[in-house]
Amino acid sequence: MNLKQEEIEIADYEKVVKFTDADSGLTAIIAVHNTDLGPGLGGTRIYPYKKFEDALTDVLRLSKGMTYKAGMAQVGLGGAKSVIIADPKTEKTPELLHAFGEAVNTFHGTYICAEDVGCTPEDIEIILQKTKYACGVHNLRGSGNPSAYTAWGTFLGIKSALMHLENHTSLEGKTFAIQGVGSVGRRLIELLFWEGAQLIISDIDDAAVARCAHQYAAKVAAPDEILYVDCDILAPCALGGVFNEETIPNLRCKAIAGAANNQLLNESDADLLSKRGILYAPDFVINAGGLINVMHELSPDGYQAPRAREMTKKIYQQLIDIFEIAKQKKISTHQAAVSIVDHRLEHGIGKRSEELFFRFAPIEPSHALTS
């Protein structure tokens, strides 16, 4: 292994580093945005970005989003994220993940990685062979795939949007458009189905869409049409940047409440939604369930699912409060949420008071393969 690192100076970010390793083919970026409230925890996205600049833009947006997600959820963590430039289907190898684990070690605990798009809990177990600063594994000491908590938190956020709009939380007969039927989107679809919702779904994976449509009696929209279908609530559960000057004028929903990160291309797009009278559940608030769940894996007394569940339940009231603040101050819901976290960051509200507990000391691959 010949791991090389190059620090990239980015204003308002604590540390951004590009890593390369010729032996494994690794090209990765780790971005730590802010650790005022605690170490930065954020997933590792493995994606075949066409240009390095695209990967850098993504990791910067995602790491900043994690700062606000953690600050709103009050988990005593900061904001960070990483990306590996690779096709997860054809280029992801143990050697590449090992090299990335060594890269994580160079941050000495100010960055903790977890699963994300293209990176599974099984991949995290391989990364753990080289670093202890990782979480989100399937074994009995871990918390597993956090998608169930992300989906459930999003489901609660949908109910808060309905409460704000219509003073009730019944989903019966309401129409929901879900963009993306991956691990989170699929779980959200199931929760909505059991509550009597009418579903319209879309994904670039035709086979996955067909399975979901059959199982949950959902209508199917083309990927380039799903944002514009007539619905009560639109739930983006794929990649970010989907709401912008081009898409917002054509939306036909009453509210946006989905699990995707960085749904707004620019922060000013929140004002465009407000002007159209579309209620927006800020993504870093509604999709915090996964972070909340995986954080509990690092508790001194170990992962306990009921604690993660009870903390995730707070998303409902957080959004109710944000909607009301935005209404009273006549600002966007995004601005209302950002102002809350900015206040906490400035005054250290929610700063971590106890150390995280890392149970998984790195072990050599040869030992890991011993039965």
CORZIVEN-V274813 format. One record per residue. RES is the residue in one small letter. SS is DSSP state (alpha for helix, beta for strand, coil for the rest). PSI is psi in degrees with one decimal (* if undefined). NEAR is the number of other C-alpha atoms within 10 Angstrom. Layout:
RES	SS	PSI	NEAR
RES	SS	PSI	NEAR
This chain:
m	coil	134.2	12
n	coil	69.6	10
l	beta	125.6	16
k	beta	146.5	14
q	beta	145.9	16
e	beta	114.2	11
e	beta	136.3	13
i	coil	121.0	14
e	coil	117.6	11
i	coil	124.7	12
a	coil	137.3	8
d	coil	9.8	9
y	coil	139.1	18
e	coil	-43.0	13
k	beta	129.4	19
v	beta	124.2	22
v	beta	133.9	21
k	beta	132.1	20
f	beta	139.1	21
t	beta	148.0	22
d	beta	110.3	19
a	coil	-34.4	13
d	coil	-41.9	12
s	coil	-13.7	20
g	coil	13.8	16
l	beta	130.5	24
t	beta	117.5	21
a	beta	159.8	27
i	beta	132.1	29
i	beta	125.3	28
a	beta	121.1	29
v	beta	114.7	30
h	beta	-52.1	28
n	beta	130.9	24
t	coil	26.5	21
d	coil	-32.8	22
l	coil	-6.6	25
g	coil	176.4	25
p	coil	149.8	22
g	beta	123.6	26
l	beta	129.8	30
g	beta	150.3	30
g	beta	165.2	25
t	beta	112.3	28
r	beta	123.9	27
i	beta	113.3	24
y	beta	141.6	19
p	coil	67.8	17
y	coil	139.0	16
k	coil	-33.7	10
k	coil	149.7	9
f	alpha	-37.5	15
e	alpha	-34.6	10
d	alpha	-41.3	11
a	alpha	-40.9	21
l	alpha	-44.4	22
t	alpha	-42.8	10
d	alpha	-46.9	19
v	alpha	-32.2	26
l	alpha	-44.5	23
r	alpha	-44.0	18
l	alpha	-40.9	25
s	alpha	-38.5	26
k	alpha	-40.0	22
g	alpha	-35.8	22
m	alpha	-33.4	29
t	alpha	-45.2	29
y	alpha	-33.8	27
k	alpha	-47.6	29
a	alpha	-39.3	27
g	alpha	-39.2	30
m	alpha	-41.5	23
a	alpha	-15.3	23
q	coil	56.3	19
v	coil	3.7	19
g	coil	38.8	24
l	coil	163.2	29
g	beta	-168.4	31
g	beta	127.4	30
a	beta	165.0	34
k	beta	162.1	31
s	beta	153.4	33
v	beta	143.8	29
i	beta	124.5	28
i	beta	97.7	23
a	coil	155.6	21
d	coil	114.6	13
p	coil	-18.2	17
k	coil	-28.4	11
t	coil	-18.9	7
e	coil	-2.7	16
k	coil	116.9	21
t	coil	161.4	15
p	alpha	-37.2	15
e	alpha	-41.4	17
l	alpha	-43.3	24
l	alpha	-35.2	23
h	alpha	-43.5	24
a	alpha	-38.7	25
f	alpha	-39.1	28
g	alpha	-39.4	23
e	alpha	-35.8	18
a	alpha	-42.3	24
v	alpha	-38.0	24
n	alpha	-28.7	17
t	coil	-14.3	13
f	coil	-8.5	15
h	coil	39.5	12
g	coil	-6.2	18
t	coil	-12.9	21
y	beta	130.6	28
i	beta	125.4	26
c	beta	162.2	27
a	beta	-178.8	28
e	coil	159.0	26
d	beta	-166.9	21
v	coil	123.8	16
g	coil	-5.1	18
c	beta	119.2	20
t	coil	166.5	20
p	alpha	-32.6	21
e	alpha	-37.0	16
d	alpha	-37.8	20
i	alpha	-37.0	25
e	alpha	-33.9	22
i	alpha	-42.4	23
i	alpha	-36.6	28
l	coil	-12.7	25
q	coil	-13.8	22
k	coil	-13.2	23
t	coil	152.2	26
k	coil	-8.0	22
y	coil	64.2	26
a	beta	151.2	30
c	coil	165.3	30
g	coil	52.2	30
v	coil	167.9	24
h	coil	-19.1	15
n	coil	177.0	11
l	coil	-10.8	8
r	coil	-8.2	15
g	coil	-178.8	20
s	coil	-8.1	24
g	coil	-167.5	20
n	coil	123.7	23
p	coil	3.2	22
s	alpha	-31.2	24
a	alpha	-39.8	19
y	alpha	-37.9	25
t	alpha	-44.6	27
a	alpha	-41.2	28
w	alpha	-40.3	25
g	alpha	-39.1	29
t	alpha	-39.6	31
f	alpha	-43.3	25
l	alpha	-37.3	22
g	alpha	-35.7	30
i	alpha	-41.3	27
k	alpha	-35.0	21
s	alpha	-36.0	26
a	alpha	-42.6	26
l	alpha	-40.1	22
m	alpha	-42.5	15
h	alpha	-40.0	17
l	alpha	-40.3	14
e	alpha	2.9	10
n	coil	31.4	11
h	coil	169.1	12
t	coil	15.4	15
s	coil	129.8	14
l	coil	-4.6	19
e	coil	120.3	13
g	coil	-5.9	12
k	coil	149.0	16
t	beta	127.2	20
f	beta	133.2	28
a	beta	119.9	29
i	beta	117.5	28
q	beta	109.0	28
g	coil	121.5	26
v	coil	39.1	23
g	coil	-157.3	17
s	alpha	-35.9	16
v	alpha	-48.8	25
g	alpha	-41.4	28
r	alpha	-41.0	22
r	alpha	-38.0	19
l	alpha	-41.0	26
i	alpha	-43.1	27
e	alpha	-44.0	15
l	alpha	-41.4	15
l	alpha	-39.6	21
f	alpha	-45.9	19
w	alpha	-14.0	11
e	coil	5.9	13
g	coil	17.2	14
a	coil	151.7	20
q	beta	130.1	21
l	beta	137.7	21
i	beta	125.7	22
i	beta	160.4	25
s	beta	150.9	30
d	coil	157.6	23
i	coil	-14.1	14
d	coil	98.5	12
d	alpha	-38.9	12
a	alpha	-41.8	10
a	alpha	-40.3	15
v	alpha	-43.5	22
a	alpha	-42.0	16
r	alpha	-45.1	13
c	alpha	-41.9	19
a	alpha	-40.8	18
h	alpha	-43.9	10
q	alpha	-32.0	11
y	alpha	20.2	17
a	coil	43.8	13
a	coil	148.0	22
k	beta	156.8	16
v	beta	134.0	20
a	coil	150.5	19
a	coil	151.6	13
p	coil	-33.8	15
d	coil	3.9	11
e	coil	-18.8	11
i	alpha	-32.9	23
l	alpha	-19.7	25
y	alpha	9.3	17
v	coil	155.0	17
d	coil	117.7	16
c	coil	165.4	20
d	coil	-50.1	19
i	beta	132.2	24
l	beta	127.0	27
a	beta	94.8	28
p	beta	122.5	26
c	coil	33.1	27
a	coil	-133.1	23
l	coil	171.6	14
g	coil	-174.2	18
g	coil	20.2	15
v	coil	-16.7	17
f	beta	117.3	22
n	coil	-174.0	18
e	coil	-27.5	15
e	coil	-39.7	9
t	coil	-35.8	11
i	alpha	-41.1	18
p	alpha	-19.7	13
n	alpha	3.0	11
l	coil	145.9	21
r	coil	47.3	16
c	coil	162.2	21
k	coil	-27.2	18
a	beta	156.3	23
i	beta	120.9	25
a	coil	94.1	27
g	coil	176.4	32
a	coil	-8.8	35
a	coil	150.5	25
n	coil	151.8	23
n	coil	52.2	22
q	coil	-31.4	24
l	beta	132.8	20
l	coil	-40.5	15
n	coil	151.4	13
e	coil	-31.1	14
s	coil	-18.0	14
d	alpha	-22.4	19
a	alpha	-35.4	24
d	alpha	-35.8	17
l	alpha	-39.6	17
l	alpha	-43.0	23
s	alpha	-42.6	17
k	alpha	-29.8	11
r	coil	-4.3	12
g	coil	23.5	12
i	coil	120.0	19
l	beta	128.8	23
y	beta	122.0	22
a	coil	107.7	27
p	coil	129.5	29
d	alpha	-37.7	26
f	alpha	-7.3	27
v	alpha	-51.9	27
i	alpha	-27.7	31
n	coil	22.0	31
a	coil	-4.8	27
g	alpha	-39.7	30
g	alpha	-43.5	23
l	alpha	-44.8	26
i	alpha	-43.6	25
n	alpha	-50.0	28
v	alpha	-27.9	26
m	alpha	-35.9	22
h	alpha	-16.4	24
e	alpha	-24.7	25
l	alpha	10.5	22
s	coil	147.6	16
p	coil	-33.8	13
d	coil	15.4	9
g	coil	166.2	15
y	coil	130.5	19
q	coil	111.7	15
a	alpha	-40.7	13
p	alpha	-35.4	10
r	alpha	-44.1	12
a	alpha	-40.0	21
r	alpha	-46.8	16
e	alpha	-35.9	11
m	alpha	-36.2	18
t	alpha	-32.4	25
k	coil	-23.1	16
k	alpha	-15.9	15
i	alpha	-37.8	25
y	alpha	-53.2	21
q	alpha	-34.1	13
q	alpha	-43.9	17
l	alpha	-39.0	25
i	alpha	-45.0	18
d	alpha	-42.3	17
i	alpha	-43.4	22
f	alpha	-40.7	25
e	alpha	-41.3	14
i	alpha	-45.2	17
a	alpha	-40.2	17
k	alpha	-45.4	13
q	alpha	-39.6	9
k	alpha	-5.8	10
k	coil	48.6	11
i	coil	170.6	15
s	coil	156.0	26
t	alpha	-33.4	26
h	alpha	-45.7	24
q	alpha	-38.0	17
a	alpha	-44.5	20
a	alpha	-42.4	25
v	alpha	-40.8	20
s	alpha	-35.2	13
i	alpha	-48.1	14
v	alpha	-39.5	20
d	alpha	-39.4	16
h	alpha	-41.1	12
r	alpha	-39.8	19
l	alpha	-42.3	20
e	alpha	-36.3	10
h	alpha	5.6	12
g	coil	27.6	15
i	coil	122.5	16
g	coil	12.0	19
k	coil	139.5	20
r	coil	131.7	17
s	coil	-13.2	9
e	coil	151.0	10
e	coil	149.0	12
l	coil	151.1	18
f	coil	114.6	15
f	coil	111.9	16
r	coil	-17.5	17
f	coil	85.3	16
a	coil	137.3	11
p	coil	142.2	18
i	coil	153.5	15
e	coil	146.6	12
p	alpha	-36.3	14
s	alpha	-36.6	8
h	alpha	-36.6	9
a	alpha	-27.6	12
l	coil	-5.0	7
t	coil	126.0	6
s	coil	*	4
